[in-house]
Amino acid sequence: MQQYDGTGAAVEPEPPPPPTEPPQPLIPPRGPRRVAWAIGLFVALVVALALGILLALLAKNVLLGDDSGPSQGASHAPTLAPTPGISVSNHADPNKARDQAVRDLLAQRSKAVTSGDRAQFLATVDPSDAAFYAKQSTLVDRLDALKFADWSYELAGDGPGFSPDRARVLPDRSVIVRVRLTYRLVGTTTSTDREQYLTIVPRGDDWLVASDTDGSASGLDTQRDLWDLGPVRTLRGDSSLIVADRRGATVAEMQKLADEADLAVHDVDEVWTGEWSRQPLVLMPRSQADMATIIDSDGAGLAQIAAVTTGAFEAGLSRGDRIVINPASWKTLDALGRRVVLTHEMTHVATRSGSVQSVPIWLSEGFADYVAYRATPVPTAIVASDVFRKVRAGKAPDHLPDSADFDAARGDIASSYESAWLACRMISEQYGEKKLVKLYSALSDSAGPGWPDETVDVLGVGRRQLVHDWKIYLKDKASN
């Protein structure tokens, strides 16, 4: 099974510029007043008055844009020398200054993670919230168990506003920012993107991270990873990288999973001829609930799923694909079942690496099962038992499975997988395995017209004929 992965923001109004401090009054020296001093003061006052009148006229003609008088149409205005201590330049945009400070803060966090500098990372955290500071301290300790080839943040804009209760306890100018975290572990080519909503607060001359949960009040949650949920360890296979919650998997179990993932890479290469990284990332969380958190799911229907490939399409290419194990279901499988599941998911990783558009879901899931069962000696009657039972009961499917048929939250999805698998096996038997692979490649290539027209170019038959042949194939196999 595979899963595909801004917001508006309340921006605080720009504070008005601080009022210009008026010049201090002229204070005469202490002691007896002298005539010379009085005359000098009178002259100074007259000059000041004349200068004030001149400045007022200039202000009218220049600063207020009055077009009366001889300066009309002039290409430039007189330049006034600034009075010491008073700035006549425009005030800097405080939001721009804040954003730059936030970018510097995020760059510091990035450098701290990739260099393993715990103190530098914690220097970016607001210490006034002891609970959050403790969580960040635990997080950086967990990250130390991993090796990142890249860990970088991008400021994507402002997040939502604060709730009234939260705003009352935070300093003025605090803000929630939307941040895109991109990371890649050493030993994989998988760059994963996660969206975070970080509360940034001013503390003296610094800006610091004070929370990553304030966006939740607006339904905007920070996306979590395995290391956010518990302590982790890694294990490197010949091809694969396994990252597991150390509370839920022993080193021996991780080694077994790595061996099975390496075998799945081999099984996929037996069929799929396209280029792909062959360096999969496999995550094993502690529980099904943790799996749901990692894949951004509400958990409905996950009990039917032993593993899932999750990632995103960005700019026409798949990005960040990794396999996430469901430990609750995984533990119920024997060696053959685990091989089927991992090869199925590994097929998604391989085929999506070069896809620029999604193929029909029946082909995506059916082809993944085709590759998986091709490598294992499981009888057809066992693999397709659910759909065969429906066919024999006169409830044969009348259409190739669509997205609704693969929605685990709506009910049993076993027969949908079986129907899709049989459609791909029929194509392979009647037209050849190379044609099946070619059909998948054609439908995932944006240069092609897409489903269903590509079936004519590749197979020589249209969608209607293909569905008709598949229905007959189902009845024939169910009757044997």
CORCORCOR-V941232 format. One record per backbone hydrogen bond with DSSP energy under -1.0 kcal/mol. CO is the residue of the C=O (numbers start at 1). NH is the residue of the N-H. Records with the same first field share a line. If there is no record, write none. Layout:
CO=NH, NH
This chain:
1=309
3=311
34=38
35=39
36=40
37=41
38=42
39=43
40=44
41=45
42=46
43=47
44=48
45=49
46=50
47=51
48=52
49=53
50=54
51=55
52=56
53=57
54=58
55=59
56=60
57=61
58=62
59=64
60=66
69=72
71=74
83=86
93=97
94=98
95=99
96=100
97=101
98=102
99=103
100=104
101=105
102=106
103=107
104=108
105=109
106=110
107=111
108=112
109=113
110=114
111=115
112=117
116=118
117=121
118=122
119=123
121=124
122=125
124=209
129=133
130=134
131=135
132=136
133=137
134=138
135=139
136=140
137=141
138=142
139=143
140=144
142=145
143=146
147=186
150=184
152=182
154=180
157=178
163=167
164=168
171=174
175=200
176=159
177=198
178=156
179=196
180=154
181=194
182=152
183=192
184=149, 150
185=188
192=183
194=181
195=223
196=179
198=177
199=210
200=175
201=208
203=206
206=203
208=201
209=126
211=199
213=216
215=218, 220
216=219
225=228
226=229, 230
231=246
233=244
235=242
240=237
241=282
242=235
243=284
244=233
245=248, 249
250=254
251=255
252=256
253=257
254=258
255=259
256=260
257=261
258=262
259=263
260=264
261=265
262=266
263=267
264=268
265=269
268=271, 272
280=241
281=323
282=243
283=325
284=245
287=291
288=292
289=293
290=294
291=295
292=297
299=302
301=304
302=305
306=326
308=324
309=3
310=322
311=5
312=319
314=317
317=314
319=312
322=310
323=283
324=308
326=330
327=331
329=332
330=333
334=338
335=339
336=340
337=341
338=342
339=343
340=344
341=345
342=346
343=347
344=348
345=349
346=350
347=351
348=352
360=364
361=365
362=366
363=367
364=368
365=369
366=370
367=371
368=372
369=373
370=374
376=378
379=383
380=384
382=385
384=388
385=389
386=390
387=391
388=392
389=393
390=395
391=394
404=407
407=410
413=417
414=418
415=419
416=420
417=421
418=422
419=423
420=424
421=425
422=426
423=427
424=428
425=429
426=430
427=431
428=432
432=436
433=437
434=438
435=439
436=440
437=441
438=442
439=443
440=444
444=356
445=448
450=454
452=455
453=456, 457
454=458
455=459, 460, 461
462=466
463=467
464=468
465=469
466=470
467=471
468=472
469=473
470=474
471=475
472=476
473=477
474=478
475=479
